[in-house]
């Protein structure tokens, strides 16, 4: 596994000359330094985004904005401490302007379309953002699966397969903990 950061979005920040700090939620070990008296943009509106927003407030963040592609966990929270959090529901960063100090966000559906032109349909402009934190999840560690299944996971497919009666899992990182693993009789891959 490892941090999952949308490559095109990360490149947009770099190419746009974003002047602040770019990190993944797994890299928040210097959290106080990244938060205190700063304006934060969290990208991702699930549980880690919610947790980090609350932690940022506790650490003294000046302002926290959360960009969320969909209505999800962040949408459930109707009140935030000290009125320091702004939820940008269904909006994604699309461009960096003002010498790296302004981040423009557009409608998420438009922003992910192949024919989107950066700067069109801008809904929000955030100025003087100090830290951007990608709360975008993790890549799965599938090394214990066969190469065929690893490929299917990487392609986000749901393969149909059968398991031979004498099948045994090859030794891997989990063998010491799980022991011999046998498939269920009604194995189904969703």
C-alpha atoms as a printed R data frame, in Angstrom:
    type eleno elety resid chain resno       x       y       z
1   ATOM     1    CA   UNK     A     1   0.000   0.000   0.000
2   ATOM     2    CA   UNK     A     2   0.833   3.636   0.250
3   ATOM     3    CA   UNK     A     3  -0.721   7.088  -0.061
4   ATOM     4    CA   UNK     A     4  -3.152   7.543  -2.942
5   ATOM     5    CA   UNK     A     5  -2.858  11.047  -4.406
6   ATOM     6    CA   UNK     A     6  -4.561  12.013  -7.680
7   ATOM     7    CA   UNK     A     7  -1.547  12.577  -9.947
8   ATOM     8    CA   UNK     A     8  -3.191  15.173 -12.195
9   ATOM     9    CA   UNK     A     9  -4.301  17.246  -9.201
10  ATOM    10    CA   UNK     A    10  -0.882  17.050  -7.543
11  ATOM    11    CA   UNK     A    11   0.735  18.152 -10.837
12  ATOM    12    CA   UNK     A    12  -1.770  21.029 -11.131
13  ATOM    13    CA   UNK     A    13  -0.572  22.378  -7.765
14  ATOM    14    CA   UNK     A    14   3.111  21.984  -8.694
15  ATOM    15    CA   UNK     A    15   2.779  23.401 -12.223
16  ATOM    16    CA   UNK     A    16   0.632  26.267 -10.920
17  ATOM    17    CA   UNK     A    17   3.402  27.249  -8.515
18  ATOM    18    CA   UNK     A    18   1.461  26.595  -5.299
19  ATOM    19    CA   UNK     A    19   3.572  28.272  -2.645
20  ATOM    20    CA   UNK     A    20   2.398  26.276   0.370
21  ATOM    21    CA   UNK     A    21   3.009  22.762   1.637
22  ATOM    22    CA   UNK     A    22   1.478  19.709  -0.121
23  ATOM    23    CA   UNK     A    23   1.127  16.543   1.953
24  ATOM    24    CA   UNK     A    24  -0.941  13.365   2.243
25  ATOM    25    CA   UNK     A    25  -2.953  12.713   5.405
26  ATOM    26    CA   UNK     A    26  -0.438   9.997   6.317
27  ATOM    27    CA   UNK     A    27   2.293  12.660   6.537
28  ATOM    28    CA   UNK     A    28   0.763  14.746   9.307
29  ATOM    29    CA   UNK     A    29   3.400  13.891  11.913
30  ATOM    30    CA   UNK     A    30   4.388  17.615  12.214
31  ATOM    31    CA   UNK     A    31   0.731  18.522  12.432
32  ATOM    32    CA   UNK     A    32   1.098  21.442  14.825
33  ATOM    33    CA   UNK     A    33   3.672  23.115  12.546
34  ATOM    34    CA   UNK     A    34   1.410  22.562   9.517
35  ATOM    35    CA   UNK     A    35  -1.725  23.918  11.229
36  ATOM    36    CA   UNK     A    36  -1.134  26.597  13.858
37  ATOM    37    CA   UNK     A    37  -2.285  30.030  12.598
38  ATOM    38    CA   UNK     A    38  -2.579  28.709   9.028
39  ATOM    39    CA   UNK     A    39  -5.241  28.330   6.375
40  ATOM    40    CA   UNK     A    40  -5.662  24.677   5.427
41  ATOM    41    CA   UNK     A    41  -7.294  23.009   2.423
42  ATOM    42    CA   UNK     A    42  -8.252  19.366   2.937
43  ATOM    43    CA   UNK     A    43  -9.002  17.464  -0.261
44  ATOM    44    CA   UNK     A    44 -11.349  14.576   0.468
45  ATOM    45    CA   UNK     A    45 -14.513  14.552   2.513
46  ATOM    46    CA   UNK     A    46 -14.503  11.172   4.199
47  ATOM    47    CA   UNK     A    47 -13.484  10.160   7.718
48  ATOM    48    CA   UNK     A    48  -9.837  11.265   7.590
49  ATOM    49    CA   UNK     A    49 -10.908  14.666   6.239
50  ATOM    50    CA   UNK     A    50 -13.358  15.081   9.088
51  ATOM    51    CA   UNK     A    51 -10.790  13.945  11.686
52  ATOM    52    CA   UNK     A    52  -8.074  16.221  10.336
53  ATOM    53    CA   UNK     A    53 -10.437  19.220  10.189
54  ATOM    54    CA   UNK     A    54 -11.232  18.798  13.883
55  ATOM    55    CA   UNK     A    55  -7.579  18.222  14.750
56  ATOM    56    CA   UNK     A    56  -6.562  21.323  12.780
57  ATOM    57    CA   UNK     A    57  -9.008  23.408  14.807
58  ATOM    58    CA   UNK     A    58  -7.589  21.994  18.054
59  ATOM    59    CA   UNK     A    59  -4.065  22.833  16.827
60  ATOM    60    CA   UNK     A    60  -5.054  26.468  16.236
61  ATOM    61    CA   UNK     A    61  -5.673  26.617  12.477
62  ATOM    62    CA   UNK     A    62  -6.900  29.998  11.317
63  ATOM    63    CA   UNK     A    63  -9.300  28.473   8.761
64  ATOM    64    CA   UNK     A    64 -10.025  25.009   7.334
65  ATOM    65    CA   UNK     A    65 -11.632  24.396   3.938
66  ATOM    66    CA   UNK     A    66 -12.665  20.929   2.828
67  ATOM    67    CA   UNK     A    67 -12.998  20.114  -0.857
68  ATOM    68    CA   UNK     A    68 -15.251  17.106  -1.390
69  ATOM    69    CA   UNK     A    69 -16.013  15.482  -4.737
70  ATOM    70    CA   UNK     A    70 -19.259  13.972  -3.410
71  ATOM    71    CA   UNK     A    71 -21.721  14.483  -0.610
72  ATOM    72    CA   UNK     A    72 -20.397  12.147   2.081
73  ATOM    73    CA   UNK     A    73 -19.157  12.110   5.685
74  ATOM    74    CA   UNK     A    74 -18.279  15.813   5.649
75  ATOM    75    CA   UNK     A    75 -21.858  16.609   4.597
76  ATOM    76    CA   UNK     A    76 -23.223  14.960   7.735
77  ATOM    77    CA   UNK     A    77 -21.516  17.466  10.005
78  ATOM    78    CA   UNK     A    78 -23.773  20.494  10.296
79  ATOM    79    CA   UNK     A    79 -21.805  22.549  12.827
80  ATOM    80    CA   UNK     A    80 -18.049  22.915  13.271
81  ATOM    81    CA   UNK     A    81 -16.230  24.310  16.322
82  ATOM    82    CA   UNK     A    82 -15.508  28.057  16.276
83  ATOM    83    CA   UNK     A    83 -17.053  28.400  12.764
84  ATOM    84    CA   UNK     A    84 -13.594  27.817  11.269
85  ATOM    85    CA   UNK     A    85 -14.555  25.136   8.720
86  ATOM    86    CA   UNK     A    86 -15.981  25.730   5.253
87  ATOM    87    CA   UNK     A    87 -17.195  22.675   3.358
88  ATOM    88    CA   UNK     A    88 -16.877  23.001  -0.409
89  ATOM    89    CA   UNK     A    89 -19.238  20.216  -1.335
90  ATOM    90    CA   UNK     A    90 -18.886  18.785  -4.843
91  ATOM    91    CA   UNK     A    91 -16.021  21.159  -5.685
92  ATOM    92    CA   UNK     A    92 -12.468  20.269  -6.692
93  ATOM    93    CA   UNK     A    93  -9.300  22.364  -7.090
94  ATOM    94    CA   UNK     A    94  -8.683  23.112 -10.781
95  ATOM    95    CA   UNK     A    95  -6.112  25.900 -10.936
96  ATOM    96    CA   UNK     A    96  -3.537  27.849  -8.934
97  ATOM    97    CA   UNK     A    97  -3.302  31.605  -9.590
98  ATOM    98    CA   UNK     A    98  -1.982  34.804  -7.991
99  ATOM    99    CA   UNK     A    99   1.615  33.612  -7.901
100 ATOM   100    CA   UNK     A   100   0.709  30.412  -6.073
101 ATOM   101    CA   UNK     A   101  -1.447  32.000  -3.350
102 ATOM   102    CA   UNK     A   102  -4.945  31.419  -4.811
103 ATOM   103    CA   UNK     A   103  -6.599  28.070  -5.452
104 ATOM   104    CA   UNK     A   104  -9.640  28.008  -7.725
105 ATOM   105    CA   UNK     A   105 -12.270  25.286  -7.295
106 ATOM   106    CA   UNK     A   106 -14.911  24.238  -9.809
107 ATOM   107    CA   UNK     A   107 -17.908  21.940  -9.879
108 ATOM   108    CA   UNK     A   108 -16.566  18.403  -9.368
109 ATOM   109    CA   UNK     A   109 -18.498  16.906 -12.280
110 ATOM   110    CA   UNK     A   110 -17.133  19.526 -14.689
111 ATOM   111    CA   UNK     A   111 -13.619  19.358 -13.242
112 ATOM   112    CA   UNK     A   112 -13.223  15.631 -13.912
113 ATOM   113    CA   UNK     A   113 -14.607  15.711 -17.461
114 ATOM   114    CA   UNK     A   114 -12.079  15.172 -20.264
115 ATOM   115    CA   UNK     A   115 -12.946  18.440 -22.010
116 ATOM   116    CA   UNK     A   116 -12.662  20.673 -18.918
117 ATOM   117    CA   UNK     A   117 -10.705  23.878 -19.478
118 ATOM   118    CA   UNK     A   118  -8.966  25.080 -16.268
119 ATOM   119    CA   UNK     A   119 -10.532  28.293 -15.058
120 ATOM   120    CA   UNK     A   120 -14.007  27.627 -16.450
121 ATOM   121    CA   UNK     A   121 -16.949  27.310 -14.073
122 ATOM   122    CA   UNK     A   122 -14.925  28.488 -11.063
123 ATOM   123    CA   UNK     A   123 -17.191  28.473  -8.027
124 ATOM   124    CA   UNK     A   124 -14.744  29.322  -5.250
125 ATOM   125    CA   UNK     A   125 -11.391  31.046  -4.878
126 ATOM   126    CA   UNK     A   126  -9.323  30.387  -1.770
127 ATOM   127    CA   UNK     A   127  -6.577  32.893  -0.993
128 ATOM   128    CA   UNK     A   128  -3.465  32.456   1.121
129 ATOM   129    CA   UNK     A   129  -3.756  28.702   1.659
130 ATOM   130    CA   UNK     A   130  -0.694  27.557   3.603
131 ATOM   131    CA   UNK     A   131  -1.119  23.771   3.562
132 ATOM   132    CA   UNK     A   132  -2.984  21.373   1.269
133 ATOM   133    CA   UNK     A   133  -3.605  17.921   2.707
134 ATOM   134    CA   UNK     A   134  -4.755  15.110   0.443
135 ATOM   135    CA   UNK     A   135  -7.243  12.983   2.419
136 ATOM   136    CA   UNK     A   136  -7.605  10.717  -0.580
137 ATOM   137    CA   UNK     A   137  -7.019   7.270   0.824
138 ATOM   138    CA   UNK     A   138  -4.452   4.597   0.228
139 ATOM   139    CA   UNK     A   139  -3.418   2.239  -2.522
140 ATOM   140    CA   UNK     A   140  -4.234  -1.352  -1.598
141 ATOM   141    CA   UNK     A   141  -1.472  -3.853  -0.830
142 ATOM   142    CA   UNK     A   142  -2.488  -6.889  -2.864
143 ATOM   143    CA   UNK     A   143   0.854  -8.682  -3.017
144 ATOM   144    CA   UNK     A   144  -0.666 -11.797  -1.459
145 ATOM   145    CA   UNK     A   145  -3.007 -12.272  -4.450
146 ATOM   146    CA   UNK     A   146  -2.229 -14.035  -7.689
147 ATOM   147    CA   UNK     A   147  -0.979 -11.797 -10.516
148 ATOM   148    CA   UNK     A   148  -4.356 -12.167 -12.275
149 ATOM   149    CA   UNK     A   149  -6.205 -10.837  -9.228
150 ATOM   150    CA   UNK     A   150  -3.613  -8.123  -8.604
151 ATOM   151    CA   UNK     A   151  -4.208  -6.838 -12.145
152 ATOM   152    CA   UNK     A   152  -7.980  -6.913 -11.611
153 ATOM   153    CA   UNK     A   153  -7.653  -4.865  -8.397
154 ATOM   154    CA   UNK     A   154  -5.359  -2.342 -10.111
155 ATOM   155    CA   UNK     A   155  -7.912  -1.958 -12.922
156 ATOM   156    CA   UNK     A   156 -10.788  -1.789 -10.405
157 ATOM   157    CA   UNK     A   157 -12.436  -4.820 -11.998
158 ATOM   158    CA   UNK     A   158 -14.444  -7.599 -10.366
159 ATOM   159    CA   UNK     A   159 -13.110 -10.790 -11.938
160 ATOM   160    CA   UNK     A   160 -15.125 -13.981 -12.073
161 ATOM   161    CA   UNK     A   161 -13.045 -17.005 -11.161
162 ATOM   162    CA   UNK     A   162 -13.256 -20.413  -9.607
163 ATOM   163    CA   UNK     A   163 -10.977 -21.838  -6.967
164 ATOM   164    CA   UNK     A   164  -9.688 -25.422  -7.334
165 ATOM   165    CA   UNK     A   165 -10.610 -27.731  -4.421
166 ATOM   166    CA   UNK     A   166  -6.947 -28.331  -3.533
167 ATOM   167    CA   UNK     A   167  -6.019 -24.621  -3.558
168 ATOM   168    CA   UNK     A   168  -3.801 -23.272  -0.772
169 ATOM   169    CA   UNK     A   169  -2.684 -19.686  -0.337
170 ATOM   170    CA   UNK     A   170   1.010 -19.117  -0.988
171 ATOM   171    CA   UNK     A   171   3.121 -17.932   1.926
172 ATOM   172    CA   UNK     A   172   2.969 -14.147   2.285
173 ATOM   173    CA   UNK     A   173   3.057 -11.301   4.860
174 ATOM   174    CA   UNK     A   174  -0.121 -12.568   6.532
175 ATOM   175    CA   UNK     A   175   0.750 -16.269   6.755
176 ATOM   176    CA   UNK     A   176   2.218 -15.996  10.250
177 ATOM   177    CA   UNK     A   177  -0.933 -14.333  11.544
178 ATOM   178    CA   UNK     A   178  -3.622 -16.136   9.561
179 ATOM   179    CA   UNK     A   179  -2.112 -19.589   9.152
180 ATOM   180    CA   UNK     A   180  -3.452 -21.780   6.324
181 ATOM   181    CA   UNK     A   181  -6.295 -20.040   4.542
182 ATOM   182    CA   UNK     A   182  -8.945 -22.005   2.699
183 ATOM   183    CA   UNK     A   183 -11.552 -20.366   0.453
184 ATOM   184    CA   UNK     A   184 -15.208 -20.449   1.438
185 ATOM   185    CA   UNK     A   185 -17.449 -22.843  -0.481
186 ATOM   186    CA   UNK     A   186 -19.572 -19.947  -1.705
187 ATOM   187    CA   UNK     A   187 -16.700 -17.674  -2.744
188 ATOM   188    CA   UNK     A   188 -17.954 -14.597  -4.563
189 ATOM   189    CA   UNK     A   189 -15.972 -11.617  -5.819
190 ATOM   190    CA   UNK     A   190 -17.955  -8.391  -5.962
